[in-house]
């Protein structure tokens, strides 16, 4: 299963917080593909895996998902809050 992943967070850089927004393609197989196919759009999750070329012919990087962890809405808000607010 191919999909697009959108990431939004604040990350420390050079002593201040930087807003990070990125979009990357992803690919999942077997159990992870079934889990993703049943998830609602914009569901918070932590995806574990590795970056690799999409295929032998395409050098475009995609995230190959090996594990999925769904995040509850409240946990998602806390995780992205600056450390001083946690």
C-alpha distance (Angstrom), angle and dihedral (degrees) to the residues before:
residue distance angle dihedral
X1 . . .
X2 3.79 . .
X3 3.81 121.3 .
X4 3.81 143.5 157.3
X5 3.78 121.1 -109.7
X6 3.81 121.6 -154.2
X7 3.80 118.2 -160.4
X8 3.81 125.4 -165.7
X9 3.80 124.9 173.1
X10 3.78 145.9 123.1
X11 3.80 116.1 -107.1
X12 3.81 129.9 -172.9
X13 3.78 114.2 -110.2
X14 3.81 128.6 165.7
X15 3.82 93.0 -14.6
X16 3.81 98.2 -48.5
X17 3.78 139.2 72.4
X18 3.78 120.1 -93.7
X19 3.79 122.2 -159.9
X20 3.79 108.4 -127.6
X21 3.80 123.3 -160.5
X22 3.79 122.6 170.6
X23 3.78 141.3 154.2
X24 3.78 125.2 -152.4
X25 3.76 136.0 170.1
X26 3.77 119.7 -110.3
X27 3.76 138.8 -166.0
X28 3.79 129.9 -159.1
X29 3.79 134.6 -179.1
X30 3.81 137.5 -162.9
X31 3.82 115.6 -14.7
X32 3.82 94.2 5.3
X33 3.82 90.9 52.5
X34 3.81 90.5 51.4
X35 3.81 91.6 49.7
X36 3.80 92.4 49.2
X37 3.79 92.9 46.7
X38 3.82 89.8 57.6
X39 3.83 95.9 45.7
X40 3.78 121.1 99.8
X41 3.79 119.9 -117.0
X42 3.82 113.8 -88.6
X43 3.81 92.5 20.7
X44 3.81 111.7 157.0
X45 3.78 113.5 -117.9
X46 3.78 144.2 152.7
X47 3.77 112.0 -128.3
X48 3.78 121.1 -161.3
X49 3.76 123.5 -164.9
X50 3.76 141.1 90.5
X51 3.80 139.3 -72.3
X52 3.78 115.5 -116.5
X53 3.77 141.1 146.2
X54 3.78 113.9 -71.5
X55 3.80 91.1 -122.9
X56 3.79 141.7 -24.6
X57 3.80 89.4 -86.4
X58 3.82 97.4 41.5
X59 3.80 119.4 58.8
X60 3.83 91.4 -170.7
X61 3.81 109.0 128.2
X62 3.80 118.8 -118.0
X63 3.80 132.7 172.2
X64 3.80 110.6 -110.1
X65 3.82 101.8 -151.9
X66 3.80 117.4 -140.6
X67 3.83 100.0 164.1
X68 3.82 136.2 20.6
X69 3.79 128.5 -157.5
X70 3.81 117.3 -175.1
X71 3.82 116.1 -142.4
X72 3.78 124.6 -143.7
X73 3.83 114.0 -128.2
X74 3.83 94.1 -112.0
X75 3.82 92.8 47.8
X76 3.82 89.5 49.1
X77 3.80 91.6 54.6
X78 3.82 92.5 48.1
X79 3.78 93.3 46.7
X80 3.81 92.7 55.8
X81 3.80 95.5 42.3
X82 3.82 116.5 105.4
X83 3.81 112.5 -95.8
X84 3.83 91.3 -107.8
X85 3.83 90.1 61.2
X86 3.83 97.0 48.8
